[in-house]
Amino acid sequence: MKRVLVYGTFDILHIGHIYFLQDAKKLGDYLIVGLSTDAFNKIKKKEAYSSYSTRKEMLEALRCVDQVIPEADWDQKPSDIKEYNIDIIAMGDDWKDSEKFEKLRELCDVKYIDRRGGMSTTKIKKDLERPQVNPL
């Protein structure tokens, strides 16, 4: 069985997330999502709309996701790869050539997935901040 691991916050779940997770699952047989905890998001200076428990529940409801584990810090990736017998770690192509992931090639295969769907959490948040025009 080929095991794939991805990481992310997955806040305001959208079609771009779905495509990414589906594409990651196609790389293997079993998909594990390392989901950033609320405490880790604070360290990263990210504010998630939904709590860790809510985001975890949403991800677990997706057919392509087999398991969700907490991501509590930047440095846990090597131990996760060993603990969960990971064959492939996959990230969005915006992380391509990042030392954070390239150094993991010593432990498993590293794949970068092209973003598709034309949607991002950042875009959604910006769109929601724009003043709405009343058509009347």
C-alpha positions as CSV (number, residue, x, y, z in Angstrom):
1,M,0.0,0.0,0.0
2,K,1.4,3.4,-1.0
3,R,0.8,6.0,1.7
4,V,0.7,9.8,0.9
5,L,0.9,12.6,3.3
6,V,-0.1,16.3,2.8
7,Y,-0.1,19.2,5.2
8,G,-2.2,22.3,5.4
9,T,-4.7,24.5,7.3
10,F,-7.6,23.8,5.0
11,D,-9.6,26.7,6.3
12,I,-12.8,27.7,4.5
13,L,-12.8,24.4,2.5
14,H,-13.2,25.1,-1.2
15,I,-12.9,23.5,-4.6
16,G,-9.1,24.1,-4.8
17,H,-8.7,22.1,-1.6
18,I,-10.9,19.3,-3.0
19,Y,-8.9,19.1,-6.2
20,F,-5.6,19.1,-4.3
21,L,-6.7,16.3,-2.0
22,Q,-8.1,14.3,-4.8
23,D,-4.9,14.7,-6.8
24,A,-2.8,13.7,-3.8
25,K,-4.9,10.6,-3.3
26,K,-4.3,9.6,-6.9
27,L,-0.6,9.4,-6.0
28,G,-1.2,6.4,-3.7
29,D,-3.7,4.2,-1.9
30,Y,-4.0,5.9,1.5
31,L,-4.1,9.7,2.1
32,I,-3.2,11.2,5.4
33,V,-3.7,14.9,6.0
34,G,-1.5,16.7,8.5
35,L,-3.9,19.4,9.7
36,S,-2.4,22.6,11.3
37,T,-3.6,22.9,14.8
38,D,-5.0,26.2,16.1
39,A,-1.9,26.7,18.2
40,F,0.4,26.1,15.2
41,N,-1.6,28.5,13.1
42,K,-0.9,31.2,15.7
43,I,2.8,30.5,15.5
44,K,2.5,30.9,11.7
45,K,0.5,34.1,12.2
46,K,-2.5,32.6,10.4
47,E,-6.0,33.0,11.7
48,A,-8.4,30.2,10.7
49,Y,-12.1,30.9,10.5
50,S,-12.9,27.4,11.7
51,S,-11.5,25.6,14.7
52,Y,-9.1,22.6,14.3
53,S,-11.9,20.2,15.4
54,T,-14.3,21.6,12.7
55,R,-11.7,21.6,10.0
56,K,-10.8,18.0,11.0
57,E,-14.4,16.9,10.8
58,M,-14.9,18.4,7.4
59,L,-11.7,16.7,6.0
60,E,-12.8,13.4,7.5
61,A,-16.1,13.6,5.6
62,L,-14.3,13.6,2.3
63,R,-14.0,10.3,0.5
64,C,-10.4,10.9,-0.6
65,V,-9.1,11.5,2.9
66,D,-8.3,8.4,4.9
67,Q,-6.9,9.9,8.1
68,V,-6.3,13.3,9.7
69,I,-3.4,13.9,12.1
70,P,-2.5,17.1,13.9
71,E,0.3,19.3,12.6
72,A,1.7,21.1,15.6
73,D,5.1,22.4,14.3
74,W,7.3,22.8,11.3
75,D,9.7,20.1,12.4
76,Q,7.5,17.1,12.9
77,K,7.5,16.0,9.2
78,P,10.4,13.6,9.5
79,S,8.9,11.8,12.5
80,D,5.4,11.7,10.8
81,I,7.0,10.1,7.7
82,K,8.6,7.4,9.8
83,E,5.6,6.9,12.2
84,Y,3.0,6.6,9.4
85,N,5.3,4.7,6.9
86,I,4.9,7.5,4.3
87,D,6.0,6.8,0.7
88,I,5.1,10.2,-0.7
89,I,4.7,13.7,0.7
90,A,2.8,16.0,-1.6
91,M,2.5,19.8,-1.5
92,G,1.0,22.5,-3.7
93,D,3.4,23.6,-6.4
94,D,3.8,27.0,-4.6
95,W,6.2,25.1,-2.3
96,K,8.3,23.7,-5.2
97,D,12.0,23.7,-4.5
98,S,11.4,24.8,-0.8
99,E,14.1,23.5,1.5
100,K,11.3,22.6,4.0
101,F,10.2,19.8,1.6
102,E,13.2,19.1,-0.5
103,K,15.2,17.9,2.5
104,L,12.5,15.2,3.0
105,R,13.6,13.4,-0.1
106,E,16.1,11.5,2.1
107,L,13.0,9.9,3.7
108,C,10.4,9.6,1.0
109,D,9.4,10.8,-2.5
110,V,8.3,14.4,-2.7
111,K,5.7,15.5,-5.2
112,Y,4.3,18.9,-6.1
113,I,0.7,19.2,-7.2
114,D,-0.4,21.9,-9.7
115,R,-3.0,24.2,-8.2
116,R,-6.3,24.1,-10.1
117,G,-9.8,25.3,-9.5
118,G,-8.9,29.0,-9.5
119,M,-9.7,29.4,-5.9
120,S,-7.8,30.0,-2.7
121,T,-8.7,30.8,0.9
122,T,-6.8,34.1,0.5
123,K,-8.9,35.0,-2.5
124,I,-12.2,34.2,-0.7
125,K,-11.2,36.3,2.3
126,K,-10.3,39.3,0.1
127,D,-13.6,38.9,-1.8
128,L,-15.5,38.9,1.4
129,E,-13.7,42.1,2.6
130,R,-14.8,44.0,-0.6
131,P,-17.8,46.3,0.0
132,Q,-20.9,44.9,-1.6
133,V,-22.7,47.0,-4.2
134,N,-26.5,47.2,-3.8
135,P,-28.0,46.8,-7.3
136,L,-31.1,48.8,-6.4
